[in-house]
Every structure is written in structure tokens, then in C-alpha cells.
Amino acid sequence: MMNKIFFSLLFFSGLNFVLAQDLNKNKRAEIHFSTVQIDTLFQDKISIRAIVMDGNKVWYAADKNRYGYYDLKLNEKFENKIVKDTLKIEFRSIAKTDKFIYLLSVANPGLLYQIKKDGKSIKLVYQERNEKVFYDSMQFWNNKEGIAIGDPLTDRLCILKTIDGGFTWNKLSENKLPQIFDGEAHFAASNTNVVIKGNDTWIVSGGKKSRVFYSSDKGDSWTSNETPIDQGKNMTGIFTADFYDNKNGFAAGGNYEIQNQNFDNKAVTIDGGKTWKLIADHKGFGFASCVQYVPKSKGKGIAAVGASGLYYSSDGGANWIQFSQDSSLYTIRFVNENTAIAAGRNKMIRICFK
């Protein structure tokens, strides 16, 4: 009997130890930041709305024909210009493969460049001339396949795709694409109108209608889903979105003309974008130009930048802490679970969350 009791005590002690370990693991997995340290990496008269992490380098796409990178290891900036005729080119989309960086300009003519990672070898791989041309965002699924989206030229989505690593780009056939509403388009706010997780792809829209388009097969077929985000005017709707995995996502934006409006401007999904629910009405930020999930946060950590400054949520977007009132930041990307790079009007900064 004593042996049985002793064994039972050992068993329950061991069980309690395992449960305590699991609880500690869960506690460690939860990320709660209470302060930030911000370092300015560089300042200039520049507008940066698109950045992409590539190892130790933060590549950026900018206005006035410019692009470049900041080397976080060497603490050095490299910048270059693309000269084409007398055009004043504004780049608001950027993406990468293992070998190249890709830049896409916004307005007519639409210009898509392939840049070798030395930053100096430049090749024009796609151009489009149309007074309605306006490209908004670009991403890659892998080293061969990539996607870019632009404002609709007809009554269908406007999508470019490459299947050869970015050397050639072609428009998807309109009979494969969903119809759009009059006045529905996209916003080139932070290169976050397209979100990719594996083969899953989401495109967000705004304006007179604000929806989320979803493809499970890299653009071969699409479905569209309604959202409760503020919409109905030219400058309303979703400006930015991110997905933590193929189920949990967050979308934000609002009314660009009423930038302090902090209701009807944030929504979450837990079913891969099929349904969306408003969250944190009258809490946190107003108009947002970029949202990003914190890595390794189980979908609970989210950072946002925009007209209200830098905000952070540790509970999936229900509540928010303001870490900075800086309204000049347009876009943000995480280096790891504690560090992010943000850029915008006249600067690029490093944010260390603590």
C-alpha cells in the first residue's frame, strides 16, 4: 500500500511539474510590451511607403526615382536612382526573391524593375501605359511566382503575375477575376494590400466598397467577402492588412479624410477572411496605413502605424497602447519578435519593443 501511495505521489508531482512547465511555456509565448526604444537610422527629404527585410538589409522603395537599403549590421545606407526619360517615378511597392529585388511604380506609366542585390544592376521587366494605371502592392509566393495588384482599369480586378522569377509579368485573364464595384479600388499606403501565407493570398480593397478577395491557388480562382470597415466614399475602406496564419487576420484603415476617427476602422477574422468583425471601436488609433503581426506572438501581438502614431496590442487588437505620437510613419516590418523597422516621411527608424 505504501508503495502505491508513494508511486501516486510521484505521479501527481510529475504531472504538476509538467503542467507548471506548460504554463510557463505559455507565459513565455505571450508577448507583452510596455515601452519602446526608437533609433533613427537615417533622415532625408524622402517618402518611403514600402520596405522589405532581406537578411541584415532593409530595402526601401521611395519617391523621386529612388530606392536603396540600410544595412543593419554595418549601419550604412546605400541609395540609387532610376532614370527613365524625364519621368518623376514614385515607387510604392517592393518585393524580393533570393536573387533580386523588385520595384513597382504607382502611376502612368506603370514601371516594374528588377534589381540585382548589389543594388546597381537594373532591368525594366514590365511597363504599362494607360492614364488609369495605378499599382498598389506586390509580393512573391516563392522564388518563381509573384503577384502585383493595381487599381481596376475595367470592372475586374487588375492583377499581374510572374511564374519565372520576375523576368516576365503578365496580366491575369479577366474571366478569372472577380468583378469590382464602381469606385472600389486599392490604396498604395504601405505595400500591404496583398498578403501571402503559403499558397493562400488575400487582396483588400477600399473606396466606395471595402472587401477582401481570397485565392487558395495563387490567383487561378478568387472569392470575395464583405467587411464592416467604413466604406462608401473615395478615401474610406481597408488601407492595410496582415495575416498571422491562414486563419487569423487583421485589417485596418478607416477614413483618410477624418484621420482621428477610431471606430469602424479595425476588423478581425478567424476563418481565413470569410467573415470579419469590427474590433476596438472608439479605442486605439484612428486612420492606419500599416498593421503587422508580431512574430511568435500566437496572433495576439499587433503593431500599427498611421496618423495617430505607433500603437501596439497584446490581445489580438481588442486593446491598444500608444507608444509614439509620430504621425509621419507609413509602413512597418518586424526583424524579429522584439525589433521592427518603420519608415515614412523623411526617415527610417528602428523600434525595439521592451
C-alpha positions as CSV (number, residue, x, y, z in Angstrom):
1,M,0.0,0.0,0.0
2,M,2.8,2.4,0.9
3,N,4.4,1.7,-2.5
4,K,1.2,2.6,-4.3
5,I,0.8,5.8,-2.3
6,F,4.4,6.7,-2.9
7,F,4.0,6.0,-6.6
8,S,0.8,8.1,-6.7
9,L,2.6,11.0,-5.1
10,L,5.4,10.7,-7.6
11,F,2.9,10.6,-10.5
12,F,0.9,13.6,-9.3
13,S,4.1,15.5,-8.5
14,G,5.4,14.7,-12.0
15,L,2.0,15.7,-13.5
16,N,2.1,19.0,-11.6
17,F,5.7,19.6,-12.8
18,V,4.6,19.1,-16.4
19,L,1.6,21.3,-16.1
20,A,3.8,24.0,-14.5
21,Q,6.2,23.7,-17.4
22,D,3.4,24.1,-19.9
23,L,2.0,27.1,-18.1
24,N,5.5,28.7,-18.1
25,K,5.9,28.0,-21.8
26,N,2.5,29.7,-22.5
27,K,3.5,32.6,-20.3
28,R,6.8,32.9,-22.2
29,A,4.9,32.7,-25.5
30,E,2.7,35.7,-24.6
31,I,4.4,38.9,-25.6
32,H,3.5,42.0,-23.5
33,F,5.5,45.1,-24.4
34,S,5.3,48.1,-22.1
35,T,7.8,50.5,-23.7
36,V,9.9,51.1,-26.8
37,Q,13.3,52.4,-27.7
38,I,13.4,54.2,-31.0
39,D,16.6,54.9,-33.0
40,T,16.7,56.9,-36.2
41,L,18.6,55.0,-38.9
42,F,18.6,57.9,-41.4
43,Q,16.8,61.2,-42.2
44,D,16.4,62.7,-45.6
45,K,13.8,64.6,-47.7
46,I,12.2,61.4,-48.8
47,S,8.9,59.5,-48.8
48,I,9.1,55.7,-48.1
49,R,5.9,53.7,-48.3
50,A,7.4,50.2,-49.0
51,I,10.1,48.3,-47.3
52,V,11.2,44.6,-47.3
53,M,13.6,42.8,-45.0
54,D,16.4,40.8,-46.6
55,G,18.8,39.4,-44.1
56,N,20.6,42.4,-42.5
57,K,19.4,44.8,-45.1
58,V,16.2,46.8,-45.1
59,W,15.4,47.6,-48.8
60,Y,13.1,50.5,-49.5
61,A,11.1,52.0,-52.4
62,A,10.7,55.7,-52.4
63,D,9.7,58.8,-54.3
64,K,11.8,60.9,-56.8
65,N,13.1,57.8,-58.7
66,R,14.9,56.5,-55.6
67,Y,15.4,53.1,-53.9
68,G,18.0,51.7,-51.7
69,Y,18.8,49.8,-48.5
70,Y,20.0,50.3,-45.0
71,D,22.5,47.7,-43.7
72,L,21.6,47.0,-40.1
73,K,24.9,45.2,-39.5
74,L,27.2,47.8,-41.0
75,N,25.0,50.8,-40.1
76,E,25.3,52.1,-43.7
77,K,22.8,53.4,-46.2
78,F,23.0,52.7,-50.0
79,E,20.8,54.7,-52.3
80,N,20.4,54.8,-56.1
81,K,18.1,56.4,-58.7
82,I,16.5,55.0,-61.8
83,V,16.5,57.5,-64.7
84,K,14.0,56.9,-67.5
85,D,13.5,59.8,-69.9
86,T,12.4,62.8,-67.8
87,L,9.9,60.8,-65.7
88,K,9.4,61.5,-62.0
89,I,8.9,58.0,-60.7
90,E,7.3,57.1,-57.3
91,F,7.9,53.6,-56.1
92,R,5.3,52.3,-53.5
93,S,5.7,48.5,-54.0
94,I,8.7,46.4,-53.3
95,A,9.3,42.6,-53.1
96,K,12.2,40.1,-53.1
97,T,13.4,36.7,-54.2
98,D,16.6,35.1,-53.3
99,K,18.4,36.8,-56.2
100,F,16.5,40.0,-56.9
101,I,14.7,43.0,-55.5
102,Y,11.6,44.2,-57.5
103,L,10.3,47.8,-57.6
104,L,6.9,48.8,-58.9
105,S,5.9,52.4,-59.6
106,V,2.4,53.7,-59.0
107,A,1.1,55.9,-61.8
108,N,1.2,56.1,-65.6
109,P,3.4,54.6,-66.9
110,G,3.5,51.6,-64.6
111,L,7.1,50.5,-64.4
112,L,8.4,47.3,-62.8
113,Y,12.2,46.9,-62.3
114,Q,14.4,44.0,-61.4
115,I,17.4,45.0,-59.2
116,K,20.3,42.7,-58.5
117,K,21.2,42.7,-54.8
118,D,24.3,44.7,-55.5
119,G,21.8,47.5,-55.9
120,K,23.3,48.7,-59.1
121,S,22.2,46.3,-61.9
122,I,18.8,47.5,-63.1
123,K,16.4,45.9,-65.7
124,L,13.0,47.0,-66.7
125,V,10.9,43.8,-66.9
126,Y,7.3,45.3,-67.3
127,Q,5.8,48.6,-68.4
128,E,2.2,49.6,-68.9
129,R,0.9,52.9,-70.4
130,N,-2.6,53.9,-69.5
131,E,-3.9,57.1,-68.0
132,K,-5.8,54.9,-65.4
133,V,-2.7,52.9,-64.4
134,F,-2.0,52.9,-60.6
135,Y,-0.2,50.0,-59.0
136,D,-0.5,49.4,-55.3
137,S,1.2,46.4,-53.9
138,M,3.5,43.4,-54.8
139,Q,4.5,40.1,-53.1
140,F,6.1,36.8,-54.0
141,W,4.8,33.3,-53.1
142,N,8.3,31.8,-53.7
143,N,11.4,32.4,-55.9
144,K,9.4,31.8,-59.1
145,E,5.9,33.1,-58.6
146,G,4.8,36.6,-57.7
147,I,1.8,38.9,-57.8
148,A,1.2,42.6,-58.2
149,I,-2.1,44.5,-58.0
150,G,-3.3,47.8,-59.4
151,D,-6.5,49.8,-59.4
152,P,-9.1,48.4,-61.7
153,L,-8.9,49.6,-65.3
154,T,-12.2,47.9,-66.2
155,D,-14.9,46.2,-64.0
156,R,-12.5,43.5,-62.8
157,L,-9.5,43.3,-60.5
158,C,-6.2,44.2,-62.1
159,I,-3.5,41.6,-61.3
160,L,0.0,40.9,-62.7
161,K,1.7,37.6,-62.2
162,T,5.1,36.1,-62.8
163,I,6.0,32.4,-62.9
164,D,9.6,32.7,-64.0
165,G,11.1,34.6,-61.0
166,G,10.1,38.1,-62.1
167,F,11.8,38.1,-65.5
168,T,8.4,38.4,-67.3
169,W,5.0,39.6,-66.0
170,N,1.6,39.1,-67.5
171,K,-1.9,40.2,-66.6
172,L,-4.3,37.6,-65.4
173,S,-7.2,37.0,-67.7
174,E,-10.3,39.0,-66.7
175,N,-12.5,36.0,-67.0
176,K,-10.6,34.5,-63.9
177,L,-11.1,37.7,-61.9
178,P,-14.0,38.9,-59.7
179,Q,-16.0,41.9,-60.6
180,I,-15.5,45.1,-58.7
181,F,-17.9,47.9,-57.8
182,D,-17.8,51.3,-59.2
183,G,-15.5,53.3,-57.0
184,E,-13.8,50.3,-55.5
185,A,-10.0,50.3,-55.7
186,H,-6.9,49.9,-53.5
187,F,-4.6,52.2,-51.6
188,A,-0.8,52.3,-52.1
189,A,-0.3,53.2,-48.5
190,S,2.3,50.7,-47.3
191,N,2.6,47.7,-49.7
192,T,0.1,45.7,-47.6
193,N,-2.9,45.4,-49.9
194,V,-1.6,41.9,-50.8
195,V,-1.0,39.3,-48.0
196,I,0.5,35.9,-48.7
197,K,0.7,32.9,-46.4
198,G,1.9,29.7,-48.2
199,N,-0.3,29.5,-51.3
200,D,-3.1,31.5,-49.6
201,T,-3.5,35.0,-50.9
202,W,-5.6,37.9,-49.8
203,I,-6.2,41.3,-51.5
204,V,-8.0,44.1,-49.7
205,S,-10.0,46.9,-51.3
206,G,-11.4,50.3,-50.3
207,G,-13.3,53.3,-51.6
208,K,-17.0,53.0,-52.3
209,K,-16.7,49.3,-51.4
210,S,-14.3,47.6,-49.0
211,R,-13.9,43.9,-49.4
212,V,-11.3,41.1,-49.1
213,F,-10.6,38.8,-52.1
214,Y,-9.2,35.4,-51.4
215,S,-7.3,32.8,-53.6
216,S,-6.2,29.4,-52.4
217,D,-4.4,28.6,-55.7
218,K,-2.0,31.6,-56.3
219,G,-4.5,33.6,-58.3
220,D,-6.2,31.0,-60.5
221,S,-9.5,31.4,-58.8
222,W,-10.9,34.1,-56.4
223,T,-13.8,34.6,-53.9
224,S,-14.8,37.9,-52.4
225,N,-16.0,38.6,-48.9
226,E,-17.7,41.7,-47.4
227,T,-16.2,43.6,-44.5
228,P,-17.8,46.0,-41.9
229,I,-15.0,48.6,-42.3
230,D,-16.1,52.1,-43.0
231,Q,-16.7,52.5,-46.7
232,G,-18.8,54.4,-49.3
233,K,-16.5,57.3,-50.0
234,N,-13.4,57.7,-52.2
235,M,-11.0,57.7,-49.3
236,T,-12.6,55.1,-47.0
237,G,-12.0,51.4,-46.5
238,I,-9.2,49.0,-45.9
239,F,-5.7,50.5,-46.4
240,T,-3.7,47.7,-44.8
241,A,-4.0,44.1,-43.7
242,D,-1.9,41.2,-42.3
243,F,-2.5,37.6,-41.6
244,Y,-0.7,35.7,-38.8
245,D,-1.5,32.3,-40.3
246,N,-4.1,31.1,-42.8
247,K,-7.0,31.7,-40.4
248,N,-6.2,34.7,-38.3
249,G,-6.1,38.2,-39.9
250,F,-6.4,41.8,-39.1
251,A,-7.5,44.7,-41.4
252,A,-7.4,48.4,-40.8
253,G,-7.8,51.8,-42.5
254,G,-10.8,54.0,-41.9
255,N,-11.4,57.4,-43.3
256,Y,-8.4,59.2,-44.7
257,E,-10.3,62.5,-44.6
258,I,-11.2,62.1,-40.9
259,Q,-8.0,60.7,-39.6
260,N,-8.9,60.7,-35.9
261,Q,-12.0,58.5,-36.4
262,N,-11.2,55.4,-34.4
263,F,-14.3,53.4,-35.0
264,D,-15.4,51.2,-37.9
265,N,-11.7,51.2,-38.9
266,K,-10.4,47.8,-37.5
267,A,-11.6,44.3,-38.1
268,V,-10.5,40.7,-37.4
269,T,-11.1,37.4,-39.0
270,I,-10.6,33.9,-37.5
271,D,-11.8,31.9,-40.6
272,G,-9.3,32.9,-43.2
273,G,-11.1,36.1,-44.3
274,K,-14.5,34.7,-45.0
275,T,-16.1,36.7,-42.2
276,W,-14.9,39.9,-40.5
277,K,-15.9,41.5,-37.2
278,L,-15.2,45.1,-36.1
279,I,-13.0,45.4,-33.0
280,A,-11.8,48.1,-30.6
281,D,-14.4,50.7,-31.7
282,H,-13.6,54.0,-30.1
283,K,-10.3,52.5,-28.8
284,G,-6.8,52.9,-30.0
285,F,-5.8,54.5,-33.3
286,G,-7.7,56.3,-36.0
287,F,-6.6,56.1,-39.6
288,A,-3.9,53.5,-40.1
289,S,-1.6,53.0,-43.1
290,C,0.1,49.8,-41.9
291,V,-0.6,46.9,-39.5
292,Q,1.7,43.9,-38.8
293,Y,1.6,40.9,-36.5
294,V,4.4,40.5,-34.0
295,P,6.3,37.2,-34.8
296,K,5.9,34.4,-32.4
297,S,3.0,36.1,-30.6
298,K,0.4,33.4,-31.5
299,G,-1.6,36.1,-33.4
300,K,-2.0,38.2,-30.3
301,G,0.7,40.9,-30.9
302,I,-0.1,43.6,-33.5
303,A,1.7,46.8,-34.3
304,A,0.1,49.7,-36.3
305,V,1.4,53.0,-37.7
306,G,-0.5,55.9,-39.2
307,A,-2.0,59.3,-38.5
308,S,-2.3,58.6,-34.7
309,G,1.2,57.3,-34.3
310,L,2.6,54.0,-33.2
311,Y,0.2,51.6,-31.4
312,Y,0.6,48.1,-30.0
313,S,-1.9,45.4,-29.0
314,S,-1.1,42.3,-27.0
315,D,-4.6,40.8,-27.2
316,G,-5.3,40.4,-30.9
317,G,-6.5,44.0,-31.4
318,A,-9.1,44.4,-28.6
319,N,-7.0,46.9,-26.7
320,W,-4.2,49.2,-27.7
321,I,-1.2,51.1,-26.2
322,Q,0.2,54.2,-27.9
323,F,4.0,54.1,-27.9
324,S,4.6,57.2,-30.1
325,Q,2.6,60.1,-31.4
326,D,4.8,60.2,-34.6
327,S,2.3,60.6,-37.4
328,S,5.0,60.5,-40.2
329,L,5.4,56.7,-40.3
330,Y,3.7,54.9,-43.3
331,T,5.0,51.4,-43.1
332,I,6.5,48.9,-40.6
333,R,8.1,45.4,-40.7
334,F,9.4,43.2,-38.0
335,V,13.0,42.0,-38.0
336,N,12.2,39.6,-35.1
337,E,9.7,39.4,-32.2
338,N,11.3,42.3,-30.4
339,T,12.5,44.6,-33.2
340,A,10.8,46.4,-36.1
341,I,11.8,48.8,-38.8
342,A,9.5,51.6,-39.8
343,A,9.7,54.3,-42.5
344,G,7.7,57.1,-43.8
345,R,8.1,60.8,-44.4
346,N,11.7,61.8,-44.3
347,K,13.1,59.0,-42.2
348,M,13.6,55.3,-41.4
349,I,13.7,54.2,-37.7
350,R,14.4,51.1,-35.7
351,I,11.9,50.2,-32.9
352,C,13.0,48.0,-30.0
353,F,9.9,46.7,-28.1
354,K,10.5,46.0,-24.4
